[in-house]
Amino acid sequence: MSETTIYRKIIHIDMDAFYASVEQMDNPALRGKPIAVGGSENRGVVSAASYEARKFGVRSAISGVLAKKYCPEIIFVRPRFDRYKEISSKIHKIFHEYTDMVEPLSLDEAYLDVTQNKKGNPSASLLAQEIRLRILNEVGLTASAGISVNKFVAKIASDYNKPNGQKTVNPDEVIPFLEELPIRKFYGVGKVTTEKMYQLGIFTGLDLKSKSLEFLEKHFGKSGKFYFYVVRGIHNSEVKPSRNTKSVASEHTFDVNLTSEIFMLEQLEKIAASLEKRLKRYNVSGKTVTLKIKYSDFTQQTRSKTLPYFISDKSLILETVEELLYQERMKDSVRLLGISLSNLNTEQKKAVVVQLKFAF
């Protein structure tokens, strides 16, 4: 009697140029035009680019100066994260009509395990198609999807027919798909690792598969084991509906560099207020306060302090940040400041409430 292998059915949904698409949806004057969300022609970093801008080489994480150089007609738009969260919430409500096994990766992408689903539909491909159509009709945005037996392959597949497309990699296609895949397209293999693999003669999945576990661990450490198994189609990571937030942060890039700690403290008060709002939204508090400083030469420094109790109040955050700010002299003018709170109470059973003391 032959054994039947039961495969999982995983969908990776990835919204197409999400931030930029929301801006174009809300403002018809921006439709069909190259736009960059975040940054400016003088400074700052691009958070997202429309497909019209991508044709010129504009991508997220490049500087606004470079974006303007690549595409002189680029339109810079200030990000509206509250709006993106609102839209993301609508999209996630659609996901949950199909399965509660939803793992959000960010505002614009998520994994769905539809092995058992609320619609009783055995076809993950048809479900992905239906979900994408509903997002388009009910939200007004396009999404792409990858469908396969595990998260790793589904994630790679979702990028294949972008924008507004999907790709299914069936169980019997997984190994050939991975063997033919250029190594730079492997999820988790960045530019530096790609170059290192090229130097080792690894250009495709098949090349990677030919290397022993010992070889890969020798050259890539712990990641070597991951590469060894995923290229063989083995990736048992489950879709985790609740991803614990490890830190909550808020930061700001300034139009003009700051040279005085007094001015920095004024800005840090605003950043602390923004962070407090986020902490309240997530209903979390933390023990470790980190001050992030990016200087005008783009070098970065962080200073941290761990408290013996949980905090989420702006006054207590700012008190600790002020101490960190004056810990040592600034080595240059400052272009960005940020505050993050980690060591959160999501990792503990209960938060310790700190009572603020006021003079009577």
N, C-alpha and C positions, 0 to 999 in steps of 0.2 A: 504494500500500500504506500503510495507516494505521499510525501509531506507537502502541504500547501503553505507557501510563504505568504504571510500577511504583511503587505506594505502600508506604511503610513501615507496619507495624502496631505501634503503641505502646500499651501499657497503663500507666496510672498507678493504682497501688493505694494507698489511704489508709485506714489503720485508723480505726475509729470511736471517738472520744474515748478514745484508746489507754490513757493512764496511768490514767484514771478507770475504764475498763472492766476493766483488769487488777485493780484494787483491789476492784471489785465481784465479779469472778469468784472471787478468792481469799477474800473475806469475804462470805458470803451475807447477813449482817446489813446490808450496805450496799446491797444490790440494791434498785432502785426508789426510792432516796433521793437527794436532791441532795447531791453531794459535790464538794469542791474538793481537788485534789492540790497541796500546797504552800501556803505562806502560813498565816495564822492570823487570828483576829478582831481582833487588835491590830496586826499588822504583817505584812510579807512580801508576796510576789507569788504569785498563783495560776498554777501551771504548766499545769493542765488542769482541766476541769469536766465532770461527767457531763451527759447530756442532760436529766436531771431538773433540774439546776441551771441549765442554759442557758435553760430556759423563763423564768427570772426575770431573765435578762440577765447571768448570771455567765459570764465568758469568761476564757481564758488571758490573762496579762499585766496583769490588773487587780489592784488591791491587795486584800489579805484584808479590810481594813476595809470597802471598797466591796462586796465579795462578801457580807459579813455584812449590810450595809445592804439590798442587793437581795433577799437571801434569808435571813431570820432563822433558818431551820431548817437552814442549810448545815452540813455536817459536814466539817471539815478533816482531811485525811489526809496524813501525812508521806510524801514520795516515796521509792520504793525503786528506784533506778536499776539496781541489779544485777539485780533481778527483771525490769525492763522489757527489759534487754539480753538476758536469758535467753529471754524470750518472743519478742523480735525475731529472735533467732538461729534459732528454730524456724520462724518465718514465712519467713525468707530461705532456709532449706533447701528449703522447698516451692517457692519461686520458681525456684531453681536446678534443680529437676526438669523445668522447662519450657524454660528458656533460661539461658545463662551471661551474656547481655547484660542484666544487672541493675545499675541505678544507684541506690544508696540515697541518699535525701535526708536522712533522719533515721531514728530507730528505728522510726517508724510509717508511713513512706511510701517508695515506690520506683517508678522507671520500669522497665518490662520491654519490650525489643524482641523481639517474637515473629514477626517477618517470616519468619525461619527458626527453627523451634522443635523441641525434642526429641520432641514428640508427633506431629509431622507433620500437625498440625491447621491447615488454612488459615483457620479462623474465630477471629479474636482475641476476638470477643464470647463465644464458647463457652468459650474458654480462660480468660477472666477469670471467667466464671461458675463454672467448675470449680475455679479457684484459690481463689475466695472460699468455696466450699462446703467445700473441704479445710481451709482455715484455721478455719472454724467447727467442723468435726467433729474436727479433730486438736488444735486449740489452745483452742477454746472462745470465740473472739471473732469479732465481725462486722467486715467490711471493705467499703469501697465502691470502685468502679472507674470510670475514664474510659477510653474506647477511641477512638483516632483515628489520623490519619496523621502527627502530630508531637507532641512533648512538650507544647508550649504548649496545644494544644486538648485533649489527653488530661487534663492537669492541671485545666483548667477544668471539663471534663465530669464528673470524679470527684466534684465537689461538688454535682452536680445532684440526685441521688437518695439523698442521705445521710439517715439511716444505712442500712446494709445494702442498698444498691442499686447499679446501674451505669447508665451512659449511653454509647451508641455514637454517634459523629458520623462518618458515612460520608464518603468523599472528595467526593461530589457535594453533601453537606450542609454542608461546612466554611464556605464563604463566606456562605451565608444565616445560618448559626448565629452567626458572628462579627459580621455586620452588625446582627443583632437584639439582640446582647448588650449589656446596660447596661455602660457604661464602668467602673463600680466593680467589676465582676466579672472584668475583665481581669487575669490573673495578672501581678503586678509593678507594678500601678497601686495605690498606697497612698492613704490619706486625703488627704494634702497634694496629690498629683498629681491626684486625682479633683476636688478643689475647683478647682484651676487649670484643668483641662479644662472644667469646668462654666462657668467665667468666659469661656472661649474658645468657648463654644457647642458643646462636644463632650459629648454625653450617651450616645451609642450607638456601636457599632462602625461603623455607616454614616456617622455624623458624623465619626469619626476618619478613615475612608477617603477622605472628601471633601477632606481637607487635604493639601497638597503636602509633599513631603519637605523642601523648603526651610523651609516654615512650621513643621513639627514640630521640625526641628533648631534653628531660631531660638528656639523656646519651651522645648524640653526637652533641648537639647544632644545628647549621644551617644544618649540613650534615644529621641530622636525617630526615628532610623533604625530602631531596633528596633520601635517602634510602627507605623511606615509599612509594614514587611514583614509583621509577624504578623497584622495585620488583613486582609491579602491571603492569609492561609493559608500564608505562607512562614516556616518556622522550621526550619532545617536542622541544628540542634544534635543531635548523635548521643547515644545512650544510652551513657554512659561507665561501664563496669563498675568501674573503680578511680578513685575520687574522692580525690585527695590531701588529707590533712588539713593545713590551713594553720597551725593552732595548737591547743594543748591547754590547757585551763584548769580551775581549780577555785575556787569562791568560797563565801562563807557570809554570810548575813544574821543579825545578832545580835538576840536578844530584848530586850537592853538595850544602848543605845548605849555605845560605848567612848570614854573620854576620855584614857586614858593610853597612851603608846607602848609601855610595858612590857606592858600587857594585850594590846595589838594584836600584839606580837611573839609572845606565847604562842599566840594564835589563828593567826597566820601560820605557825607551826611545824606546826600540825595541817593547815592548808590545803596546805602544801608536801608533807606526807606523803601526803595524798590525791592531789595532782598527780603525785607520784613513782609511785604505784600505776598511775595512768592512763597515764603515759609507758611504764611497763613493759608494760602490757597491749597498747599499740599498737606497742611496740618502736621508739620514736622518741626523739630527743633534739633540743635546739634551742640557739640562740645568744642569742636576745633574750628577756630576762625583763621582764615588765610587771606592775607593781603597780597594782591597781584599787582606788580608794577612793571610797565613796559616803557623803556626809555626811548628817547628820540632816535637812538641808533639801532632800535628794534631789539636790543638785548632785554631779557626778561628776568625778573627776580620775584621770589615769593617769600613771605615771612609768615610764620604760623604760630599760634598759641592754642594749647588745649586746656580748657577749663575743667574744674571738677564737677560741673553741673551742666545741664542742658539750657540753652538760651534760644530765643527767637525774637526777642524784643530789640527794636532799633537802638535804643539807648545803650543796652549792654553790648551789642555788636560794635557800635561806634566807640565805646569806651576801650574795648580791646584793640580795635583797629588803630585808634589814636596812639596807643602804646606801641604798636608794631611800626607805625609810621615814623615815630621819633626814635626807634631802636638804633638806627644808624643814619648817617647823612646820605642824601641822594647823590648818586654819582653823575647825574646828568638831568636835563629837563625831561619831563614825563609826558608821554602821549596817550597812555591808557592806564586806568586804575580799575581794579576789580576786587570784590569781596566774595568769598565763598564760605559756606558753613558745611562741614562734613562731620563724620563720626555721629551720624544722625540717630534719633531715637527709633527709627524704623528697624534698627538692629537690636533694640532693647525691648523689653516688655512694656515699660511705661516711662514717660518723660518725667523728669523732675521739674516741678514748677518753681521758678525763681521769683520771689516777691520783690518788686521794686520798692525801695525805701524812700519815703518823702518826709521832708522836715515839716513838723506841725507848727 
